[in-house]
Amino acid sequence: MWIWPWFVVIAARSGLDLFPEFAIPSTRLDEVVNHLDEAAEMLVALSALTYVLAKRRPV
């Protein structure tokens, strides 16, 4: 259950990608959101690795 906050952070970060779809952002905000895409991919990969490592260990 300790991994759920990690997924909440990923979901919140990914929600920023929806903002430009519904509003016209400034150019600077659009650049920031685009640069954060790499960070979101890294968070997803790290959460998958953490989940696999957590399931490997007996409780």
Biopython code that builds the backbone (N, CA, C, O; Angstrom):
import numpy as np
from Bio.PDB.StructureBuilder import StructureBuilder

atoms = [
    (1, "MET", "N", (0.804, -1.209, 0.000)),
    (1, "MET", "CA", (0.000, 0.000, 0.000)),
    (1, "MET", "C", (0.841, 1.264, 0.000)),
    (1, "MET", "O", (0.329, 2.340, -0.310)),
    (2, "TRP", "N", (2.107, 1.161, 0.337)),
    (2, "TRP", "CA", (2.976, 2.336, 0.426)),
    (2, "TRP", "C", (3.296, 2.928, -0.938)),
    (2, "TRP", "O", (3.829, 4.035, -1.016)),
    (3, "ILE", "N", (2.982, 2.214, -2.016)),
    (3, "ILE", "CA", (3.325, 2.710, -3.348)),
    (3, "ILE", "C", (2.217, 3.606, -3.931)),
    (3, "ILE", "O", (2.449, 4.290, -4.927)),
    (4, "TRP", "N", (1.023, 3.610, -3.326)),
    (4, "TRP", "CA", (-0.087, 4.412, -3.844)),
    (4, "TRP", "C", (0.214, 5.907, -3.943)),
    (4, "TRP", "O", (-0.171, 6.523, -4.937)),
    (5, "PRO", "N", (0.872, 6.514, -2.979)),
    (5, "PRO", "CA", (1.179, 7.945, -3.135)),
    (5, "PRO", "C", (2.015, 8.237, -4.384)),
    (5, "PRO", "O", (1.877, 9.292, -5.003)),
    (6, "TRP", "N", (2.873, 7.297, -4.740)),
    (6, "TRP", "CA", (3.683, 7.456, -5.943)),
    (6, "TRP", "C", (2.793, 7.541, -7.180)),
    (6, "TRP", "O", (3.010, 8.385, -8.049)),
    (7, "PHE", "N", (1.787, 6.662, -7.257)),
    (7, "PHE", "CA", (0.874, 6.671, -8.389)),
    (7, "PHE", "C", (0.008, 7.932, -8.411)),
    (7, "PHE", "O", (-0.359, 8.416, -9.481)),
    (8, "VAL", "N", (-0.310, 8.453, -7.249)),
    (8, "VAL", "CA", (-1.072, 9.710, -7.185)),
    (8, "VAL", "C", (-0.244, 10.860, -7.752)),
    (8, "VAL", "O", (-0.766, 11.708, -8.475)),
    (9, "VAL", "N", (1.038, 10.885, -7.426)),
    (9, "VAL", "CA", (1.924, 11.920, -7.963)),
    (9, "VAL", "C", (2.014, 11.806, -9.479)),
    (9, "VAL", "O", (1.981, 12.820, -10.177)),
    (10, "ILE", "N", (2.126, 10.590, -9.995)),
    (10, "ILE", "CA", (2.194, 10.385, -11.449)),
    (10, "ILE", "C", (0.900, 10.839, -12.109)),
    (10, "ILE", "O", (0.927, 11.492, -13.152)),
    (11, "ALA", "N", (-0.227, 10.497, -11.508)),
    (11, "ALA", "CA", (-1.517, 10.898, -12.079)),
    (11, "ALA", "C", (-1.675, 12.412, -12.083)),
    (11, "ALA", "O", (-2.162, 12.983, -13.059)),
    (12, "ALA", "N", (-1.267, 13.064, -10.997)),
    (12, "ALA", "CA", (-1.362, 14.525, -10.936)),
    (12, "ALA", "C", (-0.462, 15.172, -11.987)),
    (12, "ALA", "O", (-0.863, 16.126, -12.653)),
    (13, "ARG", "N", (0.742, 14.654, -12.130)),
    (13, "ARG", "CA", (1.673, 15.189, -13.112)),
    (13, "ARG", "C", (1.145, 14.976, -14.530)),
    (13, "ARG", "O", (1.244, 15.864, -15.377)),
    (14, "SER", "N", (0.590, 13.805, -14.778)),
    (14, "SER", "CA", (0.057, 13.511, -16.107)),
    (14, "SER", "C", (-1.178, 14.345, -16.412)),
    (14, "SER", "O", (-1.479, 14.616, -17.575)),
    (15, "GLY", "N", (-1.890, 14.751, -15.371)),
    (15, "GLY", "CA", (-3.045, 15.618, -15.573)),
    (15, "GLY", "C", (-2.673, 16.966, -16.169)),
    (15, "GLY", "O", (-3.489, 17.607, -16.830)),
    (16, "LEU", "N", (-1.436, 17.394, -15.933)),
    (16, "LEU", "CA", (-0.990, 18.653, -16.535)),
    (16, "LEU", "C", (-0.976, 18.587, -18.054)),
    (16, "LEU", "O", (-1.107, 19.612, -18.722)),
    (17, "ASP", "N", (-0.820, 17.393, -18.601)),
    (17, "ASP", "CA", (-0.831, 17.244, -20.056)),
    (17, "ASP", "C", (-2.196, 17.536, -20.654)),
    (17, "ASP", "O", (-2.298, 17.880, -21.832)),
    (18, "LEU", "N", (-3.246, 17.400, -19.856)),
    (18, "LEU", "CA", (-4.593, 17.669, -20.349)),
    (18, "LEU", "C", (-4.914, 19.156, -20.400)),
    (18, "LEU", "O", (-5.795, 19.574, -21.152)),
    (19, "PHE", "N", (-4.212, 19.952, -19.612)),
    (19, "PHE", "CA", (-4.507, 21.381, -19.533)),
    (19, "PHE", "C", (-4.469, 22.081, -20.904)),
    (19, "PHE", "O", (-5.397, 22.825, -21.219)),
    (20, "PRO", "N", (-3.431, 21.870, -21.728)),
    (20, "PRO", "CA", (-3.418, 22.549, -23.026)),
    (20, "PRO", "C", (-4.553, 22.141, -23.954)),
    (20, "PRO", "O", (-4.867, 22.866, -24.898)),
    (21, "GLU", "N", (-5.174, 20.991, -23.701)),
    (21, "GLU", "CA", (-6.294, 20.547, -24.532)),
    (21, "GLU", "C", (-7.554, 21.387, -24.296)),
    (21, "GLU", "O", (-8.382, 21.538, -25.194)),
    (22, "PHE", "N", (-7.693, 21.928, -23.087)),
    (22, "PHE", "CA", (-8.903, 22.657, -22.726)),
    (22, "PHE", "C", (-8.706, 24.164, -22.594)),
    (22, "PHE", "O", (-9.682, 24.906, -22.483)),
    (23, "ALA", "N", (-7.475, 24.617, -22.604)),
    (23, "ALA", "CA", (-7.196, 26.045, -22.475)),
    (23, "ALA", "C", (-6.018, 26.389, -23.379)),
    (23, "ALA", "O", (-5.240, 25.516, -23.762)),
    (24, "ILE", "N", (-5.901, 27.637, -23.705)),
    (24, "ILE", "CA", (-4.777, 28.086, -24.518)),
    (24, "ILE", "C", (-3.687, 28.564, -23.565)),
    (24, "ILE", "O", (-3.773, 29.662, -23.016)),
    (25, "PRO", "N", (-2.666, 27.740, -23.371)),
    (25, "PRO", "CA", (-1.623, 28.118, -22.415)),
    (25, "PRO", "C", (-0.641, 29.105, -23.028)),
    (25, "PRO", "O", (-0.588, 29.293, -24.244)),
    (26, "SER", "N", (0.115, 29.713, -22.171)),
    (26, "SER", "CA", (1.186, 30.569, -22.662)),
    (26, "SER", "C", (2.270, 29.673, -23.247)),
    (26, "SER", "O", (2.331, 28.480, -22.949)),
    (27, "THR", "N", (3.102, 30.244, -24.063)),
    (27, "THR", "CA", (4.175, 29.479, -24.698)),
    (27, "THR", "C", (5.119, 28.915, -23.645)),
    (27, "THR", "O", (5.582, 27.781, -23.773)),
    (28, "ARG", "N", (5.404, 29.685, -22.618)),
    (28, "ARG", "CA", (6.324, 29.236, -21.566)),
    (28, "ARG", "C", (5.743, 28.045, -20.801)),
    (28, "ARG", "O", (6.465, 27.087, -20.524)),
    (29, "LEU", "N", (4.468, 28.088, -20.458)),
    (29, "LEU", "CA", (3.823, 26.986, -19.758)),
    (29, "LEU", "C", (3.827, 25.731, -20.634)),
    (29, "LEU", "O", (4.054, 24.628, -20.137)),
    (30, "ASP", "N", (3.585, 25.893, -21.898)),
    (30, "ASP", "CA", (3.606, 24.765, -22.823)),
    (30, "ASP", "C", (4.994, 24.121, -22.870)),
    (30, "ASP", "O", (5.108, 22.896, -22.913)),
    (31, "GLU", "N", (6.038, 24.934, -22.863)),
    (31, "GLU", "CA", (7.407, 24.412, -22.858)),
    (31, "GLU", "C", (7.688, 23.631, -21.575)),
    (31, "GLU", "O", (8.293, 22.560, -21.623)),
    (32, "VAL", "N", (7.258, 24.155, -20.444)),
    (32, "VAL", "CA", (7.489, 23.489, -19.160)),
    (32, "VAL", "C", (6.791, 22.133, -19.129)),
    (32, "VAL", "O", (7.381, 21.140, -18.705)),
    (33, "VAL", "N", (5.539, 22.087, -19.576)),
    (33, "VAL", "CA", (4.790, 20.832, -19.590)),
    (33, "VAL", "C", (5.462, 19.827, -20.516)),
    (33, "VAL", "O", (5.539, 18.644, -20.186)),
    (34, "ASN", "N", (5.946, 20.276, -21.662)),
    (34, "ASN", "CA", (6.612, 19.370, -22.590)),
    (34, "ASN", "C", (7.911, 18.821, -22.007)),
    (34, "ASN", "O", (8.236, 17.655, -22.233)),
    (35, "HIS", "N", (8.649, 19.623, -21.271)),
    (35, "HIS", "CA", (9.889, 19.152, -20.652)),
    (35, "HIS", "C", (9.613, 18.168, -19.515)),
    (35, "HIS", "O", (10.426, 17.282, -19.249)),
    (36, "LEU", "N", (8.492, 18.317, -18.858)),
    (36, "LEU", "CA", (8.155, 17.426, -17.756)),
    (36, "LEU", "C", (7.680, 16.048, -18.228)),
    (36, "LEU", "O", (7.540, 15.135, -17.414)),
    (37, "ASP", "N", (7.431, 15.887, -19.524)),
    (37, "ASP", "CA", (7.035, 14.585, -20.048)),
    (37, "ASP", "C", (8.097, 13.529, -19.771)),
    (37, "ASP", "O", (7.769, 12.390, -19.436)),
    (38, "GLU", "N", (9.355, 13.894, -19.907)),
    (38, "GLU", "CA", (10.434, 12.949, -19.622)),
    (38, "GLU", "C", (10.425, 12.545, -18.151)),
    (38, "GLU", "O", (10.673, 11.384, -17.825)),
    (39, "ALA", "N", (10.147, 13.480, -17.279)),
    (39, "ALA", "CA", (10.081, 13.175, -15.852)),
    (39, "ALA", "C", (8.932, 12.207, -15.559)),
    (39, "ALA", "O", (9.072, 11.309, -14.729)),
    (40, "ALA", "N", (7.809, 12.388, -16.234)),
    (40, "ALA", "CA", (6.670, 11.488, -16.029)),
    (40, "ALA", "C", (7.010, 10.073, -16.479)),
    (40, "ALA", "O", (6.640, 9.102, -15.819)),
    (41, "GLU", "N", (7.711, 9.956, -17.597)),
    (41, "GLU", "CA", (8.109, 8.625, -18.070)),
    (41, "GLU", "C", (9.058, 7.959, -17.067)),
    (41, "GLU", "O", (8.968, 6.755, -16.827)),
    (42, "MET", "N", (9.960, 8.743, -16.489)),
    (42, "MET", "CA", (10.876, 8.195, -15.508)),
    (42, "MET", "C", (10.120, 7.746, -14.252)),
    (42, "MET", "O", (10.430, 6.695, -13.691)),
    (43, "LEU", "N", (9.141, 8.524, -13.811)),
    (43, "LEU", "CA", (8.346, 8.152, -12.640)),
    (43, "LEU", "C", (7.579, 6.851, -12.873)),
    (43, "LEU", "O", (7.485, 6.017, -11.972)),
    (44, "VAL", "N", (7.034, 6.674, -14.068)),
    (44, "VAL", "CA", (6.312, 5.446, -14.382)),
    (44, "VAL", "C", (7.270, 4.257, -14.358)),
    (44, "VAL", "O", (6.946, 3.209, -13.799)),
    (45, "ALA", "N", (8.443, 4.415, -14.962)),
    (45, "ALA", "CA", (9.422, 3.327, -14.984)),
    (45, "ALA", "C", (9.892, 2.982, -13.563)),
    (45, "ALA", "O", (10.005, 1.807, -13.216)),
    (46, "LEU", "N", (10.161, 3.987, -12.757)),
    (46, "LEU", "CA", (10.599, 3.734, -11.388)),
    (46, "LEU", "C", (9.507, 3.085, -10.547)),
    (46, "LEU", "O", (9.800, 2.250, -9.691)),
    (47, "SER", "N", (8.261, 3.456, -10.780)),
    (47, "SER", "CA", (7.176, 2.840, -10.022)),
    (47, "SER", "C", (7.008, 1.378, -10.427)),
    (47, "SER", "O", (6.712, 0.535, -9.581)),
    (48, "ALA", "N", (7.191, 1.072, -11.698)),
    (48, "ALA", "CA", (7.117, -0.327, -12.127)),
    (48, "ALA", "C", (8.244, -1.141, -11.497)),
    (48, "ALA", "O", (8.019, -2.256, -11.026)),
    (49, "LEU", "N", (9.435, -0.594, -11.488)),
    (49, "LEU", "CA", (10.569, -1.273, -10.873)),
    (49, "LEU", "C", (10.340, -1.467, -9.373)),
    (49, "LEU", "O", (10.612, -2.542, -8.838)),
    (50, "THR", "N", (9.849, -0.449, -8.706)),
    (50, "THR", "CA", (9.570, -0.537, -7.275)),
    (50, "THR", "C", (8.519, -1.602, -6.979)),
    (50, "THR", "O", (8.640, -2.352, -6.011)),
    (51, "TYR", "N", (7.504, -1.661, -7.806)),
    (51, "TYR", "CA", (6.447, -2.658, -7.620)),
    (51, "TYR", "C", (7.004, -4.073, -7.772)),
    (51, "TYR", "O", (6.709, -4.956, -6.966)),
    (52, "VAL", "N", (7.810, -4.277, -8.811)),
    (52, "VAL", "CA", (8.391, -5.603, -9.034)),
    (52, "VAL", "C", (9.305, -5.992, -7.873)),
    (52, "VAL", "O", (9.256, -7.126, -7.397)),
    (53, "LEU", "N", (10.127, -5.069, -7.424)),
    (53, "LEU", "CA", (11.015, -5.366, -6.299)),
    (53, "LEU", "C", (10.231, -5.634, -5.018)),
    (53, "LEU", "O", (10.626, -6.479, -4.215)),
    (54, "ALA", "N", (9.143, -4.932, -4.826)),
    (54, "ALA", "CA", (8.332, -5.135, -3.630)),
    (54, "ALA", "C", (7.651, -6.504, -3.648)),
    (54, "ALA", "O", (7.497, -7.136, -2.603)),
    (55, "LYS", "N", (7.252, -6.953, -4.814)),
    (55, "LYS", "CA", (6.583, -8.248, -4.925)),
    (55, "LYS", "C", (7.572, -9.405, -4.834)),
    (55, "LYS", "O", (7.171, -10.525, -4.517)),
    (56, "ARG", "N", (8.835, -9.166, -5.099)),
    (56, "ARG", "CA", (9.852, -10.211, -5.010)),
    (56, "ARG", "C", (10.135, -10.618, -3.584)),
    (56, "ARG", "O", (10.381, -11.788, -3.293)),
    (57, "ARG", "N", (10.097, -9.641, -2.695)),
    (57, "ARG", "CA", (10.428, -9.867, -1.281)),
    (57, "ARG", "C", (9.235, -10.429, -0.529)),
    (57, "ARG", "O", (8.133, -9.891, -0.635)),
    (58, "PRO", "N", (9.429, -11.492, 0.222)),
    (58, "PRO", "CA", (8.310, -11.970, 1.051)),
    (58, "PRO", "C", (8.051, -10.996, 2.206)),
    (58, "PRO", "O", (8.979, -10.389, 2.740)),
    (59, "VAL", "N", (6.809, -10.862, 2.571)),
    (59, "VAL", "CA", (6.434, -9.914, 3.623)),
    (59, "VAL", "C", (6.676, -10.479, 4.984)),
    (59, "VAL", "O", (6.415, -9.812, 5.985)),
]
sb = StructureBuilder()
sb.init_structure("model")
sb.init_model(0)
sb.init_chain("A")
sb.init_seg("    ")
for serial, (resi, resn, name, xyz) in enumerate(atoms, 1):
    if name == "N":
        sb.init_residue(resn, " ", resi, " ")
    sb.init_atom(name, np.array(xyz, "f"), 0.0, 1.0, " ", f" {name:<3s}", serial, name[0])
structure = sb.get_structure()
